[in-house]
Each structure stands twice: as structure tokens, then as C-alpha cells.
Amino acid sequence: MSRRSNLLPVATVISCLLVTVTHGNSPFTSHRRTSSNFTGHGSFSPASSSYSSASSSSHTVLANPYVAPGGLMALGGSPGQQRAAAKEDFATSLGKDAFDVIYQWKIIDFLYPSLQARNNAIRTKAFIPENNLPLGVDRFRNRIFITTPRWNPGVPATLSYLPLPVQDPSLPLIPYPDWSFHTTPQNPDCSKLVSVYRIFVDDCERLWVVDAGVIDTLTNLQQICPPKIVAFNLETDEQLFSYELPPEQVKQDSLHTNIVVDIRDGQCADAFAYVADVWRYGITVFSLREFKSWRTTNYLYNPNPLASDYNYKELNFQWSDGVFGMSLSPVHRNGDRMVFYHPMSSFMEFQVPASVLQNETIWQGFGLAKAFQPVGSRGKAGQSSTSGVARNNVQFFTLVQQSGVGCWDLAKPYNRFNLGVLEKDQEKLTFPNDLKVDKEPKQSIWVISNKLPVFLYSQLDYSEVNFRVLNTDVAAAIKNTVCEPRSPPNLAFNRDPEQCEP
């Protein structure tokens, strides 16, 4: 979410970027791949020379979209028929009943050591139940982890867990690792957790936490501690390290709200973390081996003014939120991978090679601006918070204005004709705010929905369910959809600018 203010000037109106990528090609070649033999990785191939890289005299030309055996007839109809049907499907489809509700609450509670301790916390206003809203989610084996940022006073713990399988679907949150790791805002201890927005479970059984260090975000924003990255060993629940972002990498009113961790070939000590600054439009890169960080910027981190106007139920509001959702492509045989990202207030998906973000030397200058490229558009009302890529190379993403979850097979062109809908449900998936694809052998998608706009601008009805943690199996969710890897792509494309829509 964004701090209430007038929309900030945007360096470029990205709403018509898709004019230059009319065909909406996939950033990958058409060959099917696995994580070990993926052969389709490469830089975005622009239709316009204005997007070519200034740092290279040549660029990789990507393959044309995959053509199924039998040509267009095998895909079912003419390009015009496909275009009309697919656009209608993504815009209006409700998907299927893909998600199961795992946990749900009318109001958030915490598991205190005793009833007396809970009552004392309520009496002293250290715990104000109606001021707590679950935001971030991830899963590791028999636990799910949930964040509760300190939007308002009265949030006693900012990171918790719950057991799997579920015993009580409305179980109180259990502070993680325990109560002693959470500071009190009145007497802050910056070595402890202050306000956690999102988390990330990596391939090395570690839980990464981005702690924004801010409190009272909605009423009286205060940066009481520096933003920091904290990691825990999920086998022992011991803290592994804590790293404060240097002051020069934190801007006035920065809000660090998302984190993704990049690990190759099980090299746990060589991890890189990418941390999004949603209010000041930057991605901070942290190298675990070097134990240092640097800030990256690009004009494609900025929000789109046309996507900054939101409608949720009867509420209308404006968020000027920049770079937010991030996910990782498979590793290419050359050792590089793409970082997919999007601003919250945008209809577009973008990409940049991870090697560009990880090269600190580049960012001691002006960066490689043209290494950042658009991938495609989700269309009107296509704002998304977070996303994740499963091992079958399908990306899943939230659709916050549509109360749904969408998908994209990375081997297909990124456009509305090749984007699928897992499910849309105004109650069950109402304002899906975070999404993770877990690391289990049989992967699942985890989503948290929380009616955030009502929490911010109106009044939640605590007699009804307000917060849900939902789950679905990756393979089952995409079965018989355009996102299924064995499904051929839709070759229809729109020659008109997709994002000049009001």
C-alpha cells in the first residue's frame, strides 16, 4: 500500500509501452525446458531499436512464438477468433474452485504465555486486536509463517507461525521464533523485529525477513530503526544474521515491503537477496558472501499513473506504489536468470537479468538502463502485488482488483491471450495481498487475502471472516488451462496499444 499523498511525477508513462512489443513475445525461446536444461533464456528482444542496449553492439534475437503442429487450425480458429475469445476469457473468467481455505479469522489473536499476560497486554494497549492485519505468508514443511506489520499501535508481534496440518482453522498466531525476538515500539530494541511486511523461505531451509523498521504507518509514520534483513535457520529456529541497510541506501519515506532470494546450484553462501522499496522506487541487492548491499534504480520501477486509481467494493483510492512483486526465472545454461518484477500500480510485467542487479560496479555509475525491459501486459485492472515461479516454470500472480490469482507459462508470449485465471472469488480471495510458491517436493501455492482497503479506509465487520490463508496444488491448479506447459500458446496478438486504456 502507499502512503496517502498526491501521486508523484513519473519519469515515463509506461502505459503504452506495449506498442513496441506488439507480438508480446515470451522472454524465452519456444523450446520446452527444465531447470537443468533450460535453453530459452535471453534478453528481451524489442521491436523498436529505441529499446536496444546501449552497452552492447549486438543483442540476442529471440525465437518467434511456438507454432503447434497443424498451425493455427490446431489452436482452434482464426487469430481474430482466438484474440476475442482469449481476451474475454482473461477479463471475465472466474477460473475454477482451485483454492482451499486453510486458516481464517474474523479478528487476529496471539498465543500468549497465559491468559493473564494477554489481558494485561489488552489493558495496557500493547495488544489492540482490531489493529492487527495479516499481510505476508510463506510455508516450510509443517509450518506456515505470517507477518503482521505495525500499521497502527497495538501489534504485539510482527512475525508468527501456525502448524500444518490444521487443527483449529482460527488458531491464534504464535510469535516466531518466540516473544523475546519482538521489540516494543515504546522502547525499541533495533536488534529485534520491529515491523515485518514479507518473508521468503529459500532453498537452504532459511527464512529471510525484511524488517521495514517503521511503526504507525497509517497514523504517524516513524522510522524507529533502520531497515534490516534477518535470516533464521528453520531447522533450529536460531537467528543466523541481521544486516542493517546503510543510511545512504534508505531514502526519506522508504518502505521496504518485499524480498526474494536468489540461490544457484545449492550454493547457500552465495545467496543474493532483492529487497523492494515500494515508496521510493528502488531494489536493494544484498550479497550474503560479501555481507554488503547496494541500491538499484530504474525508470521502469515507477508506477503507472493510469494504474494508480483503485476500486475495491465501494471504495475508491489512489496508490502511487512502485516496484513491488518479484519472481525468478529458471537459471539459464550460461548461469544467469531473469528477475521478473512489476510495480504495484501497474498493468505491466518487466524483466532484468539478475547479473545486472548483482554487479555492484554497474550501480556505482548510472546503471544499465536499457537492460530493463517490458515483458507484457495483464490488461486493465491487472494490478498485482506479489508473484512466484514454480519448478514447472509457471508464474503465479495476484490480481488485487479482481480478487483472483492468475498464471503465465514462461514459454509463451506474455499477453492476455496466454494468461490464465486459477480462480476469482469476491469473498474467498478478496484482495489477495501476498502469494508464495513453496519449496516442497509437491509444490503448492499459498495466498493471503485480507480486505486491506477496508482496513485502511473504512471499518472491518468483525462478525464476519476478514482474513484467510488459502492453498492449492500447482499441478492441479493449472490443469486444462493455457498455463499448463503442455498446452500450446495462443498465437493471437493485438496490434493496438494495450495499455492506452483509461
C-alpha positions as CSV (number, residue, x, y, z in Angstrom):
1,M,0.0,0.0,0.0
2,S,1.0,3.6,-0.4
3,R,1.3,6.5,2.0
4,R,-1.5,8.9,1.2
5,S,-0.2,11.7,-0.9
6,N,-0.5,13.2,-4.3
7,L,0.8,11.0,-7.0
8,L,4.4,11.5,-7.6
9,P,5.7,12.6,-11.0
10,V,6.6,9.6,-13.2
11,A,9.7,9.8,-15.4
12,T,7.8,8.0,-18.2
13,V,4.3,6.9,-18.9
14,I,4.6,3.2,-19.3
15,S,1.0,2.7,-20.2
16,C,1.8,2.5,-23.9
17,L,5.0,0.5,-23.7
18,L,3.4,-2.5,-25.3
19,V,3.3,-0.6,-28.6
20,T,6.9,-1.6,-29.0
21,V,6.2,-5.3,-28.2
22,T,3.1,-5.9,-30.3
23,H,3.5,-9.6,-30.5
24,G,4.0,-10.0,-26.8
25,N,6.8,-12.5,-27.3
26,S,8.0,-14.6,-24.4
27,P,11.3,-13.5,-23.0
28,F,12.3,-17.1,-23.6
29,T,12.6,-19.2,-26.8
30,S,9.9,-21.6,-27.7
31,H,11.7,-24.8,-26.6
32,R,10.3,-26.6,-23.6
33,R,12.7,-26.8,-20.8
34,T,13.5,-27.9,-17.3
35,S,15.6,-26.2,-14.6
36,S,18.6,-28.2,-15.6
37,N,18.4,-27.8,-19.4
38,F,16.5,-24.6,-19.9
39,T,17.6,-23.2,-23.3
40,G,15.3,-20.3,-23.9
41,H,16.8,-17.6,-21.6
42,G,17.9,-14.3,-23.1
43,S,17.5,-10.6,-23.0
44,F,14.2,-9.1,-24.2
45,S,14.1,-8.7,-28.0
46,P,12.5,-5.3,-28.7
47,A,10.6,-4.4,-31.8
48,S,11.8,-0.9,-31.6
49,S,15.5,0.0,-31.7
50,S,15.0,2.6,-29.1
51,Y,15.0,-0.2,-26.5
52,S,18.2,-1.8,-27.6
53,S,21.0,-2.0,-25.1
54,A,23.5,0.8,-25.3
55,S,26.1,-1.3,-23.6
56,S,26.3,-3.9,-26.4
57,S,26.9,-3.8,-30.1
58,S,24.7,-6.9,-30.6
59,H,21.7,-8.5,-28.9
60,T,20.1,-11.9,-28.8
61,V,17.2,-12.2,-31.2
62,L,14.6,-14.4,-29.5
63,A,12.7,-17.1,-31.3
64,N,9.2,-16.5,-32.7
65,P,6.3,-17.8,-30.7
66,Y,5.9,-21.5,-30.7
67,V,3.7,-22.9,-33.6
68,A,1.8,-26.0,-32.7
69,P,1.7,-28.9,-35.2
70,G,-1.1,-28.2,-37.6
71,G,-0.7,-24.5,-37.3
72,L,-3.5,-22.1,-36.4
73,M,-6.2,-24.7,-37.0
74,A,-4.7,-26.9,-34.3
75,L,-5.1,-24.0,-31.9
76,G,-8.7,-23.6,-32.7
77,G,-9.9,-21.0,-35.1
78,S,-8.5,-17.8,-36.7
79,P,-6.3,-15.3,-35.0
80,G,-9.3,-12.9,-34.7
81,Q,-11.4,-15.6,-33.1
82,Q,-8.6,-16.5,-30.7
83,R,-8.0,-12.9,-29.8
84,A,-11.6,-12.2,-29.0
85,A,-12.1,-15.4,-27.0
86,A,-8.9,-15.2,-25.1
87,K,-9.3,-11.5,-24.2
88,E,-12.8,-12.2,-23.0
89,D,-11.6,-15.3,-21.0
90,F,-8.9,-13.5,-19.0
91,A,-11.1,-10.4,-18.4
92,T,-14.2,-12.3,-17.3
93,S,-13.2,-15.8,-16.4
94,L,-13.8,-16.9,-12.8
95,G,-11.4,-19.8,-13.2
96,K,-12.3,-22.9,-11.1
97,D,-12.7,-23.7,-7.5
98,A,-8.9,-24.0,-7.1
99,F,-8.2,-22.7,-3.6
100,D,-9.0,-24.3,-0.2
101,V,-9.2,-22.1,2.9
102,I,-6.6,-23.3,5.4
103,Y,-6.9,-20.7,8.1
104,Q,-9.4,-17.9,8.6
105,W,-10.1,-15.3,11.2
106,K,-12.7,-12.7,12.0
107,I,-10.1,-10.9,14.1
108,I,-6.5,-11.7,14.8
109,D,-5.4,-13.0,18.2
110,F,-2.0,-14.2,19.5
111,L,-1.0,-17.1,21.7
112,Y,0.2,-15.5,24.9
113,P,2.0,-17.5,27.7
114,S,-1.0,-17.1,29.9
115,L,-4.5,-15.5,29.9
116,Q,-3.2,-13.0,32.4
117,A,-0.5,-11.9,30.1
118,R,-3.0,-11.5,27.3
119,N,-5.4,-9.5,29.5
120,N,-2.5,-7.2,30.6
121,A,-1.5,-6.6,27.0
122,I,-5.1,-5.6,26.2
123,R,-5.4,-3.4,29.3
124,T,-2.1,-1.5,28.5
125,K,-3.0,-1.4,24.8
126,A,0.1,-3.3,23.8
127,F,-2.4,-5.5,22.1
128,I,-5.3,-4.0,20.2
129,P,-6.9,-6.8,18.3
130,E,-8.6,-4.7,15.6
131,N,-5.3,-3.0,14.7
132,N,-3.8,-6.3,13.5
133,L,-3.9,-7.4,9.9
134,P,-2.0,-10.4,8.4
135,L,0.0,-9.5,5.3
136,G,2.8,-11.8,4.3
137,V,2.8,-15.6,4.1
138,D,5.2,-18.5,3.3
139,R,5.4,-22.2,4.1
140,F,8.1,-24.6,5.3
141,R,7.2,-28.2,5.8
142,N,4.7,-28.4,8.7
143,R,4.5,-24.7,9.4
144,I,3.2,-21.6,7.7
145,F,4.6,-18.2,8.6
146,I,2.5,-15.0,8.7
147,T,3.5,-11.3,9.1
148,T,1.6,-8.6,10.9
149,P,3.2,-5.2,10.2
150,R,2.8,-2.4,12.7
151,W,0.4,-0.3,10.7
152,N,-1.1,1.0,14.0
153,P,-0.3,0.8,17.7
154,G,-1.3,-2.4,19.4
155,V,0.5,-5.0,17.3
156,P,2.4,-7.2,19.9
157,A,4.4,-9.4,17.4
158,T,5.2,-8.9,13.8
159,L,6.1,-12.4,12.7
160,S,4.3,-15.6,13.7
161,Y,3.7,-19.2,12.6
162,L,1.0,-21.8,12.6
163,P,1.1,-25.6,12.4
164,L,0.3,-27.8,9.5
165,P,-1.9,-29.8,9.2
166,V,-4.5,-27.6,10.6
167,Q,-6.0,-28.4,14.0
168,D,-8.1,-25.2,14.5
169,P,-8.7,-23.0,11.4
170,S,-8.8,-19.9,13.6
171,L,-5.8,-20.7,15.8
172,P,-4.2,-17.6,17.5
173,L,-0.8,-16.6,15.9
174,I,2.3,-18.0,17.6
175,P,5.1,-15.4,17.6
176,Y,8.3,-16.6,15.8
177,P,10.8,-17.6,17.0
178,D,9.3,-16.6,20.3
179,W,8.1,-13.4,22.1
180,S,11.7,-12.4,23.0
181,F,12.5,-11.6,19.4
182,H,9.9,-8.8,19.1
183,T,10.6,-5.3,20.3
184,T,8.1,-2.9,21.9
185,P,7.6,0.3,19.9
186,Q,7.7,2.4,23.1
187,N,11.2,1.2,24.0
188,P,12.6,0.0,20.7
189,D,15.5,-2.5,20.6
190,C,16.7,-2.4,17.0
191,S,18.3,-5.8,17.3
192,K,14.8,-7.3,17.5
193,L,12.0,-7.4,14.9
194,V,10.1,-4.1,14.5
195,S,7.7,-4.3,11.5
196,V,7.9,-7.2,9.0
197,Y,6.0,-6.9,5.8
198,R,7.0,-10.0,3.8
199,I,9.3,-13.1,4.1
200,F,10.9,-15.7,1.9
201,V,11.8,-19.3,2.5
202,D,14.8,-20.2,0.4
203,D,16.2,-23.5,-0.9
204,C,18.6,-23.8,2.0
205,E,16.0,-24.1,4.8
206,R,16.3,-20.5,5.9
207,L,13.6,-17.9,6.5
208,W,14.6,-14.4,5.2
209,V,12.8,-11.5,6.7
210,V,12.7,-7.9,5.6
211,D,12.0,-5.6,8.6
212,A,11.0,-2.1,7.5
213,G,11.8,-0.7,10.9
214,V,8.8,1.6,10.7
215,I,5.8,1.9,13.0
216,D,2.4,3.5,12.9
217,T,2.5,3.6,9.1
218,L,-1.2,4.8,8.9
219,T,-1.3,7.4,11.6
220,N,2.2,8.8,12.4
221,L,4.9,7.2,10.3
222,Q,8.1,6.8,12.4
223,Q,11.3,5.1,11.3
224,I,12.4,4.0,14.7
225,C,15.0,1.5,13.5
226,P,17.0,1.1,10.3
227,P,15.5,-1.3,7.8
228,K,17.2,-4.7,8.1
229,I,17.4,-8.2,6.6
230,V,17.2,-11.0,9.1
231,A,17.6,-14.8,8.4
232,F,16.7,-17.8,10.6
233,N,17.7,-21.4,10.4
234,L,14.3,-23.2,10.0
235,E,15.7,-26.5,11.4
236,T,16.8,-24.9,14.7
237,D,14.9,-21.6,14.7
238,E,18.1,-19.8,15.5
239,Q,18.9,-16.4,14.1
240,L,21.7,-16.6,11.5
241,F,22.4,-13.0,10.9
242,S,21.0,-9.5,10.9
243,Y,22.0,-6.9,8.4
244,E,21.0,-3.2,8.5
245,L,20.7,-1.3,5.3
246,P,23.3,1.5,5.2
247,P,21.7,5.0,5.7
248,E,22.7,6.1,2.1
249,Q,20.6,3.3,0.7
250,V,17.5,4.4,2.6
251,K,15.5,7.4,1.3
252,Q,13.2,9.6,3.2
253,D,9.9,7.7,3.4
254,S,11.4,4.5,2.1
255,L,9.2,1.4,2.7
256,H,10.8,-2.0,2.2
257,T,8.0,-4.4,1.7
258,N,9.1,-7.5,-0.3
259,I,12.1,-9.8,-0.5
260,V,13.2,-12.6,-2.9
261,V,16.3,-14.7,-2.5
262,D,18.4,-15.9,-5.5
263,I,20.4,-19.2,-4.9
264,R,22.1,-21.2,-7.7
265,D,23.0,-24.9,-7.5
266,G,22.7,-25.2,-3.8
267,Q,25.4,-22.6,-3.1
268,C,23.8,-21.3,0.1
269,A,26.7,-19.0,1.0
270,D,26.4,-17.2,-2.4
271,A,22.8,-16.1,-1.9
272,F,21.6,-12.7,-3.2
273,A,18.5,-11.0,-1.7
274,Y,16.5,-8.5,-3.7
275,V,14.5,-6.1,-1.5
276,A,11.8,-3.8,-3.0
277,D,11.4,-0.2,-1.8
278,V,7.8,0.4,-2.9
279,W,7.6,4.1,-1.9
280,R,10.9,5.3,-3.2
281,Y,11.1,3.0,-6.3
282,G,14.3,1.0,-5.8
283,I,15.6,-2.6,-5.4
284,T,18.3,-3.1,-2.8
285,V,20.6,-6.0,-3.6
286,F,22.3,-7.8,-0.7
287,S,25.2,-10.2,-1.2
288,L,25.4,-12.8,1.7
289,R,29.0,-13.7,0.8
290,E,30.2,-10.1,0.8
291,F,27.8,-9.1,3.5
292,K,27.1,-5.8,1.8
293,S,24.4,-4.2,-0.3
294,W,23.8,-1.6,-3.0
295,R,20.7,0.2,-4.3
296,T,19.5,-0.1,-7.9
297,T,17.1,2.3,-9.6
298,N,15.4,2.4,-13.0
299,Y,12.5,4.3,-14.5
300,L,10.6,1.1,-15.0
301,Y,10.4,0.7,-11.2
302,N,8.0,3.7,-11.2
303,P,4.2,3.4,-11.0
304,N,1.9,4.0,-14.0
305,P,-0.4,6.9,-13.3
306,L,-3.2,5.2,-15.1
307,A,-2.9,2.2,-12.8
308,S,-2.8,4.2,-9.6
309,D,-6.5,4.5,-9.3
310,Y,-8.1,1.6,-7.5
311,N,-11.7,0.4,-6.8
312,Y,-12.5,-2.2,-4.2
313,K,-16.1,-2.8,-3.4
314,E,-17.5,0.7,-2.7
315,L,-14.1,2.2,-2.0
316,N,-12.1,4.3,-4.5
317,F,-8.5,5.2,-3.6
318,Q,-5.2,6.1,-5.2
319,W,-1.9,4.4,-4.6
320,S,1.4,5.5,-6.2
321,D,3.2,2.3,-5.3
322,G,6.3,1.4,-7.3
323,V,8.3,-1.8,-7.7
324,F,6.8,-4.5,-5.6
325,G,6.3,-8.0,-6.9
326,M,9.4,-10.0,-7.9
327,S,10.0,-13.6,-9.1
328,L,12.8,-15.6,-10.6
329,S,13.1,-17.4,-13.9
330,P,14.9,-20.8,-14.2
331,V,18.7,-20.5,-14.4
332,H,19.9,-20.4,-18.0
333,R,22.8,-22.7,-19.1
334,N,25.1,-19.6,-19.0
335,G,24.4,-19.2,-15.3
336,D,22.2,-16.2,-15.5
337,R,18.5,-15.8,-14.9
338,M,15.8,-13.2,-15.3
339,V,14.3,-11.3,-12.4
340,F,10.6,-10.6,-13.3
341,Y,9.1,-7.7,-11.5
342,H,6.2,-5.2,-11.5
343,P,5.2,-2.1,-9.7
344,M,2.1,-2.5,-7.7
345,S,0.4,0.4,-9.5
346,S,1.0,-1.0,-13.0
347,F,-0.6,-3.4,-15.5
348,M,2.8,-4.4,-16.8
349,E,5.4,-7.1,-16.1
350,F,9.1,-6.2,-16.6
351,Q,12.4,-8.1,-16.5
352,V,16.1,-7.5,-15.9
353,P,19.0,-10.1,-15.9
354,A,20.0,-11.0,-12.4
355,S,23.6,-10.4,-13.4
356,V,22.8,-6.7,-13.9
357,L,21.4,-6.4,-10.4
358,Q,24.3,-8.4,-8.8
359,N,27.1,-6.3,-10.4
360,E,27.8,-3.7,-7.8
361,T,30.2,-1.9,-10.2
362,I,27.4,-1.1,-12.6
363,W,25.5,0.7,-9.8
364,Q,28.4,2.9,-8.8
365,G,27.6,4.7,-12.0
366,F,24.2,5.2,-13.7
367,G,23.3,1.5,-14.1
368,L,22.4,-0.1,-17.4
369,A,19.0,1.5,-18.0
370,K,18.2,-0.4,-21.2
371,A,18.9,-3.8,-19.5
372,F,15.4,-3.4,-18.0
373,Q,12.6,-4.3,-20.5
374,P,8.9,-4.8,-20.6
375,V,7.6,-8.3,-20.9
376,G,3.9,-7.7,-21.5
377,S,0.6,-6.6,-20.1
378,R,-2.1,-8.1,-17.8
379,G,-4.6,-5.5,-19.2
380,K,-6.9,-3.1,-17.5
381,A,-7.5,-3.8,-13.7
382,G,-4.4,-6.0,-13.9
383,Q,-2.6,-4.6,-10.8
384,S,-0.7,-7.3,-8.9
385,S,1.0,-7.4,-5.6
386,T,3.3,-10.4,-5.5
387,S,4.2,-13.4,-7.7
388,G,6.2,-16.6,-7.7
389,V,7.5,-19.1,-10.2
390,A,7.1,-22.9,-9.7
391,R,9.5,-25.6,-10.8
392,N,7.4,-26.3,-13.8
393,N,8.3,-22.7,-15.0
394,V,4.8,-21.3,-14.5
395,Q,4.5,-17.9,-12.8
396,F,1.6,-17.2,-10.5
397,F,0.5,-13.7,-9.6
398,T,-2.2,-12.0,-7.5
399,L,-4.9,-9.8,-9.2
400,V,-5.8,-7.5,-6.3
401,Q,-8.6,-5.5,-8.1
402,Q,-10.1,-8.7,-9.4
403,S,-9.9,-10.7,-6.2
404,G,-8.1,-13.5,-8.0
405,V,-4.9,-15.3,-8.9
406,G,-3.6,-15.6,-12.5
407,C,-0.8,-17.6,-14.1
408,W,1.6,-17.5,-17.0
409,D,3.7,-20.2,-18.6
410,L,7.1,-18.7,-19.2
411,A,7.5,-20.4,-22.6
412,K,4.5,-18.5,-24.0
413,P,4.1,-14.8,-25.0
414,Y,3.1,-12.6,-22.1
415,N,-0.2,-11.2,-23.1
416,R,-3.9,-11.6,-22.1
417,F,-4.3,-14.4,-24.7
418,N,-1.8,-16.6,-22.8
419,L,-2.5,-15.6,-19.2
420,G,-4.8,-17.9,-17.3
421,V,-7.1,-17.5,-14.3
422,L,-6.8,-20.0,-11.4
423,E,-9.8,-18.5,-9.5
424,K,-11.6,-15.3,-8.9
425,D,-13.9,-15.1,-5.8
426,Q,-15.0,-11.8,-4.3
427,E,-15.3,-13.4,-0.8
428,K,-12.7,-16.1,-0.6
429,L,-9.9,-14.3,-2.5
430,T,-11.0,-10.8,-1.6
431,F,-7.9,-8.6,-2.1
432,P,-5.2,-11.2,-2.3
433,N,-2.2,-9.5,-0.8
434,D,0.6,-12.0,-0.8
435,L,1.4,-15.1,-2.8
436,K,4.2,-17.7,-2.4
437,V,5.1,-21.0,-4.2
438,D,6.5,-23.3,-1.6
439,K,9.6,-25.4,-1.9
440,E,8.0,-28.8,-1.0
441,P,8.5,-31.8,-3.3
442,K,4.9,-31.4,-4.4
443,Q,4.6,-27.7,-4.7
444,S,1.6,-25.6,-3.5
445,I,0.6,-22.0,-3.9
446,W,-0.2,-20.1,-0.7
447,V,-2.2,-16.9,-0.8
448,I,-3.3,-14.5,2.0
449,S,-6.4,-12.3,1.5
450,N,-7.1,-9.6,3.9
451,K,-9.5,-6.8,2.8
452,L,-6.7,-4.3,3.2
453,P,-8.6,-1.3,1.7
454,V,-11.4,-1.7,4.1
455,F,-8.9,-2.0,7.0
456,L,-7.2,1.2,5.8
457,Y,-10.2,3.4,4.8
458,S,-13.3,2.1,6.4
459,Q,-14.2,-0.4,9.1
460,L,-14.0,-4.1,9.1
461,D,-17.0,-6.1,10.2
462,Y,-15.6,-8.3,12.9
463,S,-18.7,-10.5,12.9
464,E,-17.6,-12.0,9.6
465,V,-14.4,-13.6,8.3
466,N,-11.9,-10.9,7.2
467,F,-8.6,-12.8,6.8
468,R,-7.8,-16.0,5.0
469,V,-4.8,-18.2,4.2
470,L,-5.5,-20.2,1.1
471,N,-3.7,-23.1,-0.6
472,T,-3.8,-25.0,-3.9
473,D,-1.7,-27.6,-5.6
474,V,0.4,-26.2,-8.5
475,A,-0.3,-29.0,-11.0
476,A,-4.0,-29.3,-10.2
477,A,-4.5,-25.5,-10.4
478,I,-3.2,-25.2,-14.0
479,K,-4.7,-28.4,-15.4
480,N,-6.6,-27.7,-18.6
481,T,-5.6,-24.0,-18.6
482,V,-3.4,-22.1,-21.1
483,C,-0.8,-22.1,-18.3
484,E,-0.3,-25.8,-18.5
485,P,3.2,-26.4,-20.0
486,R,1.9,-29.0,-22.5
487,S,-0.8,-26.6,-23.7
488,P,0.1,-24.8,-26.9
489,P,0.2,-21.0,-26.8
490,N,-2.4,-18.8,-28.3
491,L,-0.8,-17.0,-31.3
492,A,-3.3,-14.2,-31.4
493,F,-1.9,-10.8,-30.7
494,N,-3.1,-7.3,-30.6
495,R,-1.6,-4.8,-32.9
496,D,-3.2,-1.9,-31.0
497,P,-1.6,-0.4,-27.8
498,E,-2.9,-2.5,-24.9
499,Q,-2.2,0.0,-22.2
500,C,-3.6,3.2,-23.6
501,E,-6.8,2.2,-21.9
502,P,-8.3,4.6,-19.3
